[in-house]
Amino acid sequence: MSLYQMLLAAKQGNAFNVKRLLTQLKMKGVDIDIEDLGPLVFVQKNKHVLEEANHTILDSLIDQFSPAKSRREASQKGNSHDHRTHTAYFVAKRYGEQGAVFAISCAPDMTVETHWPKSNRTDVILIENSECFTFCSSFLGNMGLQNIDDDTLVIWSSGKAITHPNAIHFLSHFNHIHYCPDYDLTGVEIYETLFKTLGDKIHFAMPLDLASNAKYCVVPKERMHYIHALNKAKELGFEPMVELLTDGRGILVQELPIGE
């Protein structure tokens, strides 16, 4: 539940996590006592409701932290990235034409069938990092991806940019998608977001000898990042990644050992 959603819940008399609300407010520079919002009534562990909400303060906070309706408004609120861009852009190339790099524009009004008439017969490879995209022939060989058709579309997916709704809509028109991630929590979360729409069309790429790269694993600044990544890999049945993270006691960025 976002800060905005918790504030709404508090105003509407619904249960919310007091500790989380205060923590998020403090992170935003708002130092406030919970009593200022109204007297609390215990519901269950980590859940309280306001008996008599202070609507003056709550309305002010709700207005301050309400989702921006445009990129401009998000900038005025302090962070333009809080609102999605209108169009998602990606650098891409055909696998058989390594030197011919071009841009893909994923706009709301894009008719994929018109611009990509062979999309339902074309595969896509998403590569997380730019250096691996640049040297994709050797990188994909080390990833264990073989017999790649020359018409295969190779895209530099650039982190969470590929989860833009218009980008996912674009990908849904293609035959099969190989996602080559960083082996960390973000990589798995991106895959989960894509899978919700693309289903079995998308494949989380892992070379069979992935665990041999355990020596390159690094411990993230947030220890829970590693723990959550490992747990998600187990839930999804990504055994090579589970073995990698377990042996390396950390996460793996794809540029380090793969495609060297």
N, C-alpha and C positions, 0 to 999 in steps of 0.2 A: 504494500500500500504506500503510495507516494505521500509526500508531505501535504500536498493539496487535498488528497483524498482523506487523510486523517483529520484535517481541519474541518472538512465537510461533515465527516462522521461525527465529530465532536459537536458541531453545531446542530446536527439533526437528531441528536440524542442516541446515536449508535455507539457501540463499543469500539474503543481504540487503544493502542499501546502507548501508554503515557511516556514511558522511558524513551521509546523510539521517537515520539513526537518532539520531546524536549531536545533530544540529541540532534535531530535534523534541523530544528529551529536554531540551535546553537551554532551548527555548521554554517547556517545562512547568516550568522551575525545577530540573531535575535536571542537575547538572554532574558528569559521570562520565568516567573514562578507559575507552576500549574494552577495554584490557587487563584491567580489572576483571571483564569478562564472560567472558574466556577468550582463549586464543591464536587468532589469525586464520589462515585458510588462503585464499590468493587463488584465485578461480575464473575470473573474467573482469573486464573493466572495470566498476567500481562494484559488484562482487559478491564477497562473502566468506562463508565459513562459519566457525563456531567449532569448533575441533578438540576442545576439552574445555570445554563450557559450565559456567559457574558458576551452578548451578541456584538457589542461595540468593538471589542478587541478581536473577536473571531472574524467578524466581517472585514476588518482592516487586514488581518493576516491572510484571509482567503483571497482578497483582492490582490494582495502583494505577491502571492505565490500561485495564482491561477495560471493555467497553461496559456502560453502566448498563442495568439491567433495568426501570427505572421512572423517571418524572419526578422522584420524591422522591429516589431513589438518585443520579440525575444531579446534583441540587441539592447533595447531601451531598459529591459529588466536586468541586463547585466551579462547575458550569455546567449548569443545567437544560435548556438547549437541545441538549445532547448526546443527549437522548432525545426521540423524536417524541411529540407529544401524542396522546391517545386519539382525539380528534375535531378536524377542521379546520372553522373557521367563516369564512364570507365574507359581505361586504355585496354585495347585488345589487338589480337592478330590471329591470322589463320596459321595453324600449325605448319602447314606446308609452305608458308610465305613468311618466314621469321623476320625479314627486314621490313615488311610492310605493316607498320603499326598505325592504328586508327582509333578514333574515339567512338564510343557508343553512347547515345543519348536516350535515357529511359524516362520519357515524359508521360504525363497522365493520358494525353490524347494520342500516344503512339499506337499505330496499327501494326503489330508485329508481323502478321501474315503478309502485309504489303512490302515491308522493308526486308523481311527475311523469309521469302517464300519456301525455302527448303528447311526451315527450322525444325519441323517435326521429324526430319531425317538427319539432323545434325547434332553431334555431341558437343558439350561444353566442358572445359576444364577451368576451374577457379583456382588461382594461385594467390596466396595471401600476401606475399612480399615481393617487392619490385625486383630485387636482384635475382630471385628464383624465376621470376617472369622473364627477365632479360635473357637468362641462359636456360630457357625452359627445356630444350632438347635433352641436355645432360641431367637436369633436375628431374624431369619426369621419368627418365630411365632409371635413376636411383630410387624413385618412388615406386618402381615396379609396374608403371603403366606402359604397356607395350601395344604394338599394332595400332597406333593412333592414326586415324584417317587425316589426310592433308587438309580436309575441309573443317576439321575440328576447330571450334572457336576457343581460343585461349584468352582468358580475361584476368587482368590484375584486379583482384576483388577488394583490396584495400580495406581490411578490417571490417567493421560493422557497416560500412557503406553499402555492402552487397545486400543487407537486410532491408534496404529502402523498399517500401511496398511496390513502387514502379519497377525496381530491379527484379524483385521476385516475380512480378507479373510477366516481365520479359523472359525470365528463365523458364517459366512454366510452359512456354511454347516449344521448348527444345526436347530432344529425344532423351538424353541422359546427361547428368551433370556429375563430374568428379570434383569434389571440394578438397583442395590440398591446404590444410590449416597449419597454424601453430598448434603444438600439442600442449595446450593450456586451457584454463577455464573459458576464456573468451572464444577460443576455437570451437569448443564443444557447444557453447551457447549459440554461436552463429549457426552451427549445423542444426541445432534444435529449432531455431527460428525458421530456417529454410525448409526443414522437414515438415513443419506444420502445413505448409502449402504444397510443397513439391513431392512429399511422400517418398515412394521407392525410386523416384527419378534421380534422387541425389544420393551419392556415395561418399562416405567419409574415408578419404584415401589414407592408407597406412601400408608402408612396405612391410613384408613379412619379417624382415630383420630389424624392425624399428627399435627394438630393445637394445640392439648393439650400440646405439647412440646414447646410452644412459650416462656415459662419462661427460657428455656435453650438457646435461641438465643443470639448470640453475635454480636456486631457491628464490621464489618471488618475495618481494617486500612484505606482502600480506600472506602469512602462513596459511590462512584459511583458503586463499586462492588455490593453493596446491591441494588441500584436502577436498575441496568441492570439485576440483577437476578430476581427481582420482575417483571420487564417489560417483560422479556422473559417467565416467568412462566404464566403471563397473556396471552401472544400471543399464547402459546402452550395449553392453557386451563387446566393447572395443578392447579385446584381449591384448593385442600388441601394445596399445597405449597404456593399459593397466600395468603391463610388465615393464614398460619404459619408465613410467612415473614411479613405480615401486622400487625398481633397481636404482634409478637415478636420484630418488628422493627430491625431485624438483620437476620443473616444467622444461619444455624444449621449444625454442624458436627455430623455425625451419631453415633459416640461413646458416645456422652454425655448422651442422655436419652434412646436410643433405644438399646435393648439387654443388659441392665444393670444387 
